[in-house]
Amino acid sequence: MTATRTSALILIIVAAAASRLLPHPPNVTSITAIALFGGAYFSNRWVAFAVPMLALALSNLVLGIYWSWSIMAWQPHLWVQYVSFAAIVGLGILLRERRGAWRIAGITLASSVLFFVVTNLGEWAFQAWYPKTWEGLVACFIAAIPFFRNSLLGDFGFVVLLFGGMHLLERRFAMLRASRPAAATPA
């Protein structure tokens, strides 16, 4: 991967993470798209995980400062979001070789559902808002349904922006295209 391509990918992810700082409806954010994009486009697995995770951490830090959150507000269950985010990067890795529209849409939907399930289990398990009963778990998921609708809108919208934007950039600028190893020729 060229330094120019790597820089462009990082810049795209930073810009998408910065979009979290703009006013937006609840859960209409770029985080799922960032994770999928990082997994799909960075050839180095360490970088594929590190860049999106760092973008999430930095945008969370800025949001925390803006909203005057104490460090204790971050401690109880924020790690659950990072675990789901890392799993979504893993799903993005499945897009490395083939990035057709239907494949991207299916993995985006799977990512949205994964984030919804994991983070709401975390809310139920680690917050005092719901009793630790089956009824409490059901109440937690029911209360989260409106946020899931917004997550789907944000996830698909930002996936279209990131993946579509990168596709257009690769078509326009040869230096941004992924270099593929040359196929071996029989001797």
GUVEX-770166 format. One line per 8 residues: number of its first residue (from 1); their letters; for each residue x, y, z of N, C-alpha, C. Coordinates in Angstrom, 1 decimal, decimal comma. Layout:
BEGIN
NUM	A	X Y Z X Y Z X Y Z  ...
//
This chain:
BEGIN
1	MTATRTSA	0,9 -1,2 0,0 0,0 0,0 0,0 0,9 1,2 0,0  0,6 2,2 -0,9 1,4 3,4 -1,0 1,1 4,3 0,2  2,1 5,2 0,5 1,9 6,2 1,5 0,8 7,1 1,2  0,6 7,4 -0,1 -0,4 8,3 -0,5 -1,8 7,7 -0,3  -1,9 6,4 -0,6 -3,2 5,7 -0,4 -3,5 5,6 1,1  -2,5 5,3 1,9 -2,6 5,2 3,4 -3,1 6,5 3,9  -2,4 7,6 3,5 -2,8 8,9 4,0 -4,2 9,3 3,6  -4,6 8,9 2,4 -6,0 9,2 2,0 -7,0 8,5 2,8
9	LILIIVAA	-6,7 7,2 3,1 -7,6 6,4 3,9 -7,7 7,0 5,3  -6,6 7,3 5,9 -6,6 7,9 7,2 -7,4 9,2 7,2  -7,2 10,1 6,2 -7,9 11,3 6,2 -9,4 11,1 6,0  -9,8 10,2 5,3 -11,2 9,9 5,1 -11,8 9,4 6,5  -11,1 8,6 7,2 -11,6 8,1 8,5 -11,6 9,2 9,5  -10,6 10,1 9,5 -10,6 11,2 10,4 -11,8 12,2 10,1  -12,0 12,4 8,8 -13,1 13,3 8,5 -14,5 12,7 8,9  -14,6 11,4 8,7 -15,8 10,7 9,1 -16,0 10,8 10,6
17	AASRLLPH	-14,9 10,5 11,3 -15,0 10,6 12,8 -15,3 12,0 13,3  -14,8 13,0 12,6 -15,1 14,4 12,9 -16,5 14,7 12,7  -17,2 14,0 11,8 -18,6 14,3 11,5 -19,5 14,0 12,8  -18,9 13,2 13,7 -19,6 12,9 15,0 -19,8 14,2 15,8  -18,9 15,2 15,5 -18,9 16,4 16,3 -20,0 17,4 15,8  -20,5 17,1 14,7 -21,6 18,0 14,1 -22,9 17,6 14,7  -23,9 18,6 14,8 -25,2 18,2 15,2 -25,8 17,1 14,3  -26,4 16,1 15,0 -27,0 15,0 14,2 -28,1 14,3 15,1
25	PPNVTSIT	-29,0 13,6 14,5 -30,0 12,9 15,3 -29,3 11,8 16,1  -29,9 11,4 17,2 -29,2 10,3 18,0 -28,9 9,1 17,2  -27,7 8,6 17,3 -27,3 7,3 16,7 -27,1 7,4 15,1  -27,3 8,6 14,5 -27,0 8,7 13,1 -25,5 9,2 13,0  -24,6 8,2 13,1 -23,2 8,5 13,2 -22,4 7,6 12,2  -21,2 7,9 12,1 -20,3 7,3 11,1 -19,5 6,1 11,7  -19,7 5,7 12,9 -18,8 4,8 13,6 -18,8 3,4 12,9  -20,0 2,9 12,6 -20,0 1,6 11,9 -19,3 1,6 10,5
33	AIALFGGA	-19,6 2,7 9,8 -19,0 2,8 8,5 -17,5 3,0 8,6  -17,0 3,7 9,6 -15,5 3,8 9,8 -14,9 2,4 10,0  -15,6 1,6 10,9 -15,0 0,3 11,2 -15,0 -0,6 10,0  -16,1 -0,6 9,2 -16,2 -1,4 8,0 -15,1 -0,9 7,0  -15,1 0,4 6,8 -14,1 0,9 5,8 -12,7 0,6 6,2  -12,3 0,8 7,5 -11,0 0,4 7,9 -10,6 -1,0 7,6  -11,6 -1,9 8,0 -11,3 -3,3 7,8 -11,2 -3,7 6,3  -12,0 -3,0 5,5 -12,0 -3,3 4,0 -10,8 -2,8 3,3
41	YFSNRWVA	-10,3 -1,6 3,7 -9,3 -0,9 2,9 -7,9 -1,0 3,3  -7,7 -1,2 4,6 -6,3 -1,3 5,1 -5,8 -2,7 4,9  -4,7 -2,9 4,2 -4,2 -4,3 4,0 -3,6 -4,8 5,2  -3,0 -4,0 6,1 -2,4 -4,5 7,3 -3,5 -4,6 8,4  -3,7 -5,8 9,0 -4,7 -6,0 10,0 -4,6 -5,1 11,2  -3,3 -4,9 11,6 -3,1 -4,0 12,8 -3,6 -2,6 12,5  -3,2 -2,1 11,4 -3,7 -0,7 11,0 -5,2 -0,7 10,8  -5,7 -1,8 10,2 -7,2 -1,8 10,0 -8,0 -1,7 11,3
49	FAVPMLAL	-7,4 -2,2 12,4 -8,1 -2,1 13,7 -7,7 -0,8 14,4  -6,4 -0,4 14,3 -5,9 0,7 15,1 -6,4 2,0 14,6  -6,5 2,3 13,3 -6,9 3,6 12,8 -8,4 3,9 13,2  -9,3 3,0 12,9 -10,7 3,2 13,3 -10,9 3,3 14,8  -10,2 2,5 15,6 -10,3 2,5 17,0 -9,8 3,8 17,6  -8,7 4,3 17,0 -8,1 5,6 17,5 -9,1 6,7 17,1  -9,6 6,6 15,9 -10,6 7,7 15,5 -11,8 7,7 16,4  -12,3 6,6 16,8 -13,4 6,5 17,7 -13,0 7,1 19,1
57	ALSNLVLG	-11,8 6,7 19,6 -11,4 7,1 20,9 -11,2 8,6 20,9  -10,6 9,2 19,9 -10,3 10,6 19,8 -11,7 11,4 19,7  -12,6 10,9 18,9 -13,9 11,6 18,8 -14,6 11,5 20,1  -14,5 10,3 20,7 -15,2 10,2 22,1 -14,6 11,2 23,1  -13,3 11,3 23,0 -12,6 12,2 23,9 -13,1 13,7 23,7  -13,1 14,1 22,4 -13,6 15,4 22,1 -15,0 15,6 22,6  -15,9 14,6 22,3 -17,3 14,7 22,7 -17,4 14,7 24,2  -16,5 14,0 24,9 -16,5 14,0 26,3 -16,2 15,3 26,9
65	IYWSWSIM	-15,2 15,9 26,3 -14,8 17,3 26,8 -15,9 18,3 26,5  -16,5 18,2 25,3 -17,5 19,1 24,9 -18,7 19,0 25,9  -19,1 17,8 26,2 -20,3 17,6 27,1 -19,9 17,6 28,6  -18,6 17,8 28,9 -18,1 17,9 30,2 -18,4 16,6 31,0  -18,2 15,5 30,3 -18,3 14,2 30,9 -17,1 14,0 31,8  -17,4 13,4 33,0 -16,2 13,0 33,8 -15,7 11,7 33,3  -14,5 11,4 33,7 -13,8 10,1 33,2 -14,7 8,9 33,7  -15,4 9,1 34,9 -16,2 8,0 35,4 -17,4 7,7 34,5
73	AWQPHLWV	-17,8 8,7 33,7 -18,9 8,4 32,8 -18,5 7,5 31,7  -17,2 7,4 31,5 -16,7 6,6 30,4 -16,5 5,2 30,9  -16,2 5,0 32,2 -15,7 3,7 32,7 -16,7 2,5 32,6  -17,9 2,6 33,1 -18,6 1,4 33,3 -18,9 0,5 32,1  -19,2 1,1 30,9 -19,6 0,2 29,8 -19,1 0,7 28,5  -18,3 1,7 28,4 -17,9 2,2 27,1 -17,1 1,1 26,3  -16,4 0,2 27,1 -15,6 -0,8 26,5 -16,5 -1,7 25,6  -17,7 -1,8 25,9 -18,6 -2,7 25,1 -18,7 -2,1 23,7
81	QYVSFAAI	-18,8 -0,8 23,6 -18,9 -0,2 22,3 -17,6 -0,5 21,5  -16,5 -0,5 22,1 -15,2 -0,7 21,5 -15,1 -2,2 21,0  -15,6 -3,1 21,8 -15,6 -4,5 21,5 -16,5 -4,7 20,2  -17,7 -4,1 20,2 -18,5 -4,3 19,0 -17,9 -3,6 17,8  -17,2 -2,5 18,0 -16,5 -1,7 17,0 -15,4 -2,6 16,4  -14,7 -3,3 17,2 -13,6 -4,2 16,8 -14,2 -5,3 16,0  -15,3 -5,9 16,4 -15,9 -7,0 15,7 -16,4 -6,5 14,3  -16,8 -5,3 14,2 -17,3 -4,7 12,9 -16,1 -4,5 12,0
89	VGLGILLR	-14,9 -4,1 12,5 -13,7 -4,0 11,7 -13,4 -5,4 11,1  -13,6 -6,5 12,0 -13,4 -7,8 11,5 -14,4 -8,2 10,3  -15,6 -7,7 10,4 -16,6 -7,9 9,3 -16,1 -7,1 8,1  -15,5 -5,9 8,3 -15,0 -5,2 7,2 -13,9 -5,9 6,4  -13,1 -6,7 7,1 -12,1 -7,5 6,5 -12,7 -8,4 5,5  -13,9 -8,9 5,7 -14,6 -9,7 4,7 -14,8 -9,0 3,4  -14,7 -7,7 3,4 -15,0 -6,9 2,2 -13,7 -6,6 1,4  -12,6 -7,1 1,8 -11,3 -6,7 1,2 -11,2 -7,2 -0,3
97	ERRGAWRI	-11,6 -8,4 -0,5 -11,5 -9,0 -1,9 -12,6 -8,6 -2,8  -13,8 -8,6 -2,3 -15,0 -8,3 -3,1 -15,9 -7,3 -2,4  -16,1 -6,2 -3,1 -16,9 -5,1 -2,5 -18,1 -4,7 -3,4  -18,8 -5,7 -3,8 -20,0 -5,4 -4,6 -21,1 -4,8 -3,7  -22,0 -4,1 -4,3 -23,0 -3,3 -3,6 -23,9 -4,2 -2,6  -24,3 -5,4 -3,1 -25,1 -6,3 -2,3 -24,3 -6,8 -1,1  -23,1 -7,1 -1,4 -22,2 -7,7 -0,3 -22,0 -6,6 0,8  -21,7 -5,4 0,3 -21,5 -4,3 1,3 -22,8 -4,0 2,1
105	AGITLASS	-23,9 -4,1 1,4 -25,2 -3,8 2,1 -25,5 -4,9 3,1  -25,2 -6,2 2,8 -25,4 -7,3 3,7 -24,5 -7,2 4,9  -23,3 -6,9 4,7 -22,3 -6,8 5,8 -22,6 -5,5 6,7  -23,1 -4,5 6,0 -23,5 -3,3 6,8 -24,7 -3,6 7,7  -25,7 -4,3 7,2 -26,8 -4,7 8,0 -26,4 -5,6 9,1  -25,6 -6,6 8,8 -25,0 -7,5 9,9 -24,3 -6,6 11,0  -23,5 -5,7 10,5 -22,8 -4,8 11,5 -23,8 -4,0 12,3  -24,8 -3,4 11,7 -25,8 -2,7 12,5 -26,5 -3,5 13,6
113	VLFFVVTN	-26,8 -4,7 13,2 -27,5 -5,6 14,1 -26,5 -6,0 15,2  -25,3 -6,3 14,8 -24,3 -6,7 15,8 -24,1 -5,6 16,9  -23,9 -4,3 16,4 -23,8 -3,2 17,3 -25,0 -3,0 18,2  -26,2 -3,1 17,6 -27,4 -3,0 18,4 -27,5 -4,0 19,5  -27,2 -5,3 19,2 -27,3 -6,4 20,1 -26,3 -6,2 21,2  -25,0 -6,1 20,8 -23,9 -6,0 21,8 -24,0 -4,8 22,7  -24,3 -3,7 22,2 -24,3 -2,5 23,0 -25,5 -2,4 23,9  -26,7 -3,0 23,4 -27,8 -3,0 24,3 -27,7 -4,1 25,4
121	LGEWAFQA	-27,1 -5,2 25,1 -26,8 -6,1 26,1 -25,9 -5,4 27,2  -24,9 -4,6 26,7 -24,0 -3,9 27,6 -24,8 -2,9 28,5  -25,7 -2,2 27,9 -26,6 -1,2 28,6 -27,3 -2,0 29,7  -27,9 -3,1 29,3 -28,7 -3,8 30,3 -27,8 -4,4 31,4  -26,7 -5,0 31,0 -25,8 -5,7 32,0 -25,1 -4,7 32,9  -24,7 -3,5 32,4 -23,8 -2,7 33,2 -24,3 -1,4 33,7  -25,6 -1,1 33,3 -26,2 0,1 33,8 -27,3 -0,2 34,8  -27,7 0,7 35,6 -28,7 0,4 36,6 -30,2 0,7 36,1
129	WYPKTWEG	-30,3 1,1 34,8 -31,6 1,5 34,3 -32,6 0,4 34,2  -32,2 -0,8 34,0 -33,1 -1,9 33,8 -32,8 -3,0 34,8  -33,8 -3,7 35,3 -33,6 -4,8 36,2 -32,9 -5,9 35,5  -32,1 -6,7 36,2 -31,4 -7,8 35,6 -32,2 -9,0 35,5  -33,3 -8,9 34,8 -34,3 -9,9 34,6 -34,6 -10,0 33,1  -35,3 -11,1 32,7 -35,7 -11,2 31,3 -36,5 -10,0 30,9  -37,4 -9,6 31,8 -38,3 -8,5 31,5 -37,5 -7,2 31,3  -36,5 -7,0 32,1 -35,6 -5,9 32,0 -34,8 -5,9 30,7
137	LVACFIAA	-34,4 -7,0 30,3 -33,6 -7,2 29,0 -34,6 -6,8 27,8  -35,8 -7,3 27,9 -36,8 -7,0 26,8 -37,1 -5,5 26,8  -37,3 -5,0 28,0 -37,6 -3,5 28,1 -36,4 -2,7 27,5  -35,2 -3,1 27,7 -34,0 -2,4 27,2 -34,0 -2,4 25,7  -34,2 -3,6 25,1 -34,2 -3,7 23,6 -35,4 -3,0 23,0  -36,6 -3,0 23,6 -37,7 -2,3 23,1 -37,4 -0,8 23,1  -36,9 -0,3 24,2 -36,5 1,1 24,3 -35,5 1,6 23,3  -34,7 0,6 22,8 -33,6 0,9 21,9 -34,1 0,9 20,4
145	IPFFRNSL	-35,3 0,4 20,1 -35,7 0,3 18,7 -35,6 1,6 18,0  -36,1 2,7 18,5 -36,0 4,0 17,7 -34,6 4,4 17,4  -33,7 4,0 18,3 -32,2 4,3 18,1 -31,7 3,4 17,0  -32,2 2,2 16,9 -31,7 1,2 15,9 -32,1 1,8 14,5  -33,3 2,3 14,4 -33,7 2,9 13,1 -32,8 3,9 12,7  -32,4 4,8 13,6 -31,5 5,9 13,3 -30,1 5,3 13,0  -29,7 4,3 13,7 -28,4 3,7 13,4 -28,3 3,1 12,0  -29,4 2,5 11,6 -29,4 1,9 10,2 -29,3 3,1 9,2
153	LGDFGFVV	-30,0 4,2 9,4 -29,9 5,3 8,5 -28,5 5,8 8,5  -27,9 6,0 9,6 -26,5 6,5 9,7 -25,5 5,5 9,1  -25,7 4,3 9,4 -24,7 3,2 9,0 -24,7 3,2 7,4  -25,9 3,0 6,9 -26,0 2,9 5,4 -25,6 4,2 4,7  -26,0 5,4 5,3 -25,6 6,6 4,7 -24,1 6,8 4,7  -23,5 6,6 5,8 -22,0 6,8 5,8 -21,3 5,7 5,1  -21,8 4,5 5,0 -21,2 3,5 4,2 -21,2 3,9 2,7  -22,3 4,4 2,3 -22,4 4,9 0,9 -21,4 6,0 0,7
161	LLFGGMHL	-21,3 6,9 1,6 -20,3 8,0 1,5 -18,9 7,6 1,4  -18,5 6,7 2,4 -17,1 6,3 2,5 -16,7 5,3 1,4  -17,5 4,3 1,2 -17,1 3,3 0,2 -17,3 3,9 -1,2  -18,4 4,6 -1,4 -18,7 5,2 -2,7 -17,7 6,3 -3,0  -17,3 7,1 -2,0 -16,3 8,1 -2,2 -15,0 7,5 -2,5  -14,6 6,5 -1,8 -13,3 5,9 -2,1 -13,3 5,3 -3,5  -14,4 4,6 -3,9 -14,4 4,1 -5,2 -14,2 5,1 -6,3  -14,9 6,3 -6,1 -14,8 7,4 -7,1 -13,3 7,9 -7,1
169	LERRFAML	-12,7 8,0 -5,9 -11,3 8,5 -5,8 -10,4 7,6 -6,5  -10,6 6,3 -6,3 -9,7 5,3 -6,9 -9,9 5,3 -8,5  -11,0 5,5 -9,0 -11,3 5,6 -10,4 -10,6 6,9 -11,0  -10,6 8,0 -10,2 -10,1 9,2 -10,7 -8,6 9,4 -10,5  -8,0 8,8 -9,5 -6,6 9,0 -9,2 -5,9 7,6 -9,1  -5,1 7,3 -10,0 -4,4 6,0 -10,1 -3,6 5,8 -8,8  -3,0 6,9 -8,3 -2,1 6,7 -7,1 -2,9 6,2 -5,9  -4,2 6,2 -5,9 -5,0 5,8 -4,7 -5,5 4,3 -4,9
177	RASRPAAA	-5,3 3,8 -6,1 -5,7 2,4 -6,3 -4,8 1,4 -5,5  -5,5 0,4 -5,0 -4,8 -0,7 -4,3 -3,8 -1,4 -5,3  -2,6 -1,6 -4,8 -1,7 -2,3 -5,7 -1,9 -3,8 -5,4  -2,1 -4,5 -6,4 -2,4 -6,0 -6,3 -1,1 -6,7 -6,7  -0,7 -7,8 -6,0 0,5 -8,5 -6,4 0,3 -9,1 -7,8  1,4 -9,0 -8,5 1,3 -9,6 -9,9 1,1 -11,1 -9,8  0,3 -11,6 -10,8 0,0 -13,0 -10,8 1,2 -13,8 -11,3  1,5 -14,9 -10,7 2,7 -15,7 -11,1 2,4 -16,3 -12,5
185	TPA	3,4 -16,2 -13,3 3,3 -16,8 -14,6 4,0 -18,1 -14,6  3,4 -19,1 -15,3 4,1 -20,4 -15,3 5,4 -20,4 -16,1  6,4 -21,1 -15,6 7,7 -21,1 -16,3 7,7 -22,1 -17,4
//
